[in-house]
Amino acid sequence: MARHESERGQASVEFVALLPLLAAIVVLLWQAVVAGQAVWLAGTAARAAARAEAVGGDPVAAARATLPVALHEGLKTTRDDDGGVRVRIRIPVVVDGDRRVATVTAQARFRPQGG
């Protein structure tokens, strides 16, 4: 099939038109990765805080030590009545680092072993 002169460069124009959509998809996927990492880090911080609480240490300092500095600002650690610890962190936004999308909460508790 012969190509018409009026169609020359059409693929380039279509690709340029799709670039904003492709960029938005990449940003959304990266935001999902950041949110997943925040969930994982909240669990790690909660376990560290519960360990510290179980041995009489400072759970806030233990949770803070496990998190990257960028997540320290949104960190909130609370002690539960049953000896557990809750850690809440804010999920950073990929595009604008000053805003936050949501928070993630993780809970952990260490029980003394009988013996």
Summary of the structure (lengths in Angstrom):
residues: 115
radius of gyration: 23.3
end to end distance: 83.9
largest distance: 86.4
contacts: 290
relative contact order: 0.16
helix: 51%
strand: 18%
